[in-house]
Amino acid sequence: MYHGKPFDPSDASSIEEIHIDASERTLSDLLKELGFCATSGDVRNALAGNSVRVNDELVSDPKMIIKLSAKKGTLIQMGKKKIRNVFGK
């Protein structure tokens, strides 16, 4: 339950948009910058637990380079409720 109703990740109105002054970031740096993880160890644990998705695809490499676009956001999801739509410059 999410505020009295089931959480629906496809509901675009509930996804926060974040703008970052970069065109690319490593997955590890992006998760820490978004506040999803505090340390690199937290990032490794989240990836080992299969809880991180980028554009609805499961990822497991902390050094993966994420390309960020100013026009089309990149959907970053950790777990069921931590979702951000990230835009670059």
N, C-alpha and C positions, 0 to 999 in steps of 0.2 A: 504494500500500500504506500502511496506517495501522496500526502496531503488529502487523504480520504478517497483517492482513486488509484487504480493501478498505474504505475509509471509506464509511459509509452514513449520510447526513444525516437519514434518517427514523428512525434508532435514537435514541429519546428519552433513553435512559440515558447516552448519550455527550455530551449537550448541557448545558453549564453554564448555570445559572440565575443571573441578576443582578437585584438589587432596587435601584431608583433612587428617590430621594425627589423625584419630579416626576411630573406627569401628562402632560407633553409636552416634547419636545426637538426641535431641528432635527437632521436626519440627520448633518450635519457635526459638531455637538457630541457626538452620541451615539457616532459612530465613534471620536472622539478619547477620550471618557470610557471606552469599552470597551477602549481600548488597541489597536484595529485600525490606527489611523493616529496619527502623532505631530503632524503639522501640517495646516493647511488645504490646502496644496499636495499632500500625500499623499492627502487626501480627493478632491481634484479629479482626480488621476491614477487613483485606483481607480475613480471614477465614469466617467471617460472610457474606461477599459479594460473597462467592463461587468462588473465583478467584485462589485458590491454588490447584494444582494437583501434585500427586506423582506417577510416572510411569503411567500417563494418567488416574489416579483414583482421583476423587474429594475427598478432605479431609477437616475436620472441627475441629479436635482436636489439639490444640497447643502443648499439652504434648505428642503427638504421638511420639514413638521412631522410628527413621528411621535407618535401618541397612544399613551400607555402605560397599561395597565390593571393593577390589582392582582390581578384574578382570572384574566384570560387574557393570557398572555405574548405579546410581539411577537418573532418570530424574525428576528434580524439575522444575515446571512451575508455574509462577504467572502472571496471565493475558494472553494476546496473544503473547507478545514479549519477556518477561523475561523468558528465559529457560537456564538451566545449567544441564550438565551431571556430577554428583558428584561421585567421587571415594574415598573410604576410604583406610585404611592401611591394 
